[in-house]
Amino acid sequence: MSQTQRSRKKLSEPPSWTKYFSNW
């Protein structure tokens, strides 16, 4: 259960690579 929650949180939170893509 903790794993699923973690994955969900990651999806909810904008990954660091998103910033790079945003710059593009």
N, C-alpha and C positions, 0 to 999 in steps of 0.2 A: 504493500500500500504506500509506503514511504517513497518507493521508487516512482510510482505513478505521479504522486504529488510533486515530486522534484521535477519530473519531466514537464508537468503542467506549468509549474512556476517558470521554467526555462522558456516555454512557449509564450507565456504571458509577458515575461521580461524581454525587452529588445536586445538581442545578442550584440556583442561588440562589433562583429563584422557588418552589422546593419549600417553602422555609421559610415563605414567605408563605401558601401553601396550607395548610401544617401549622397555622399560626395560626388559619386560618379554621375 
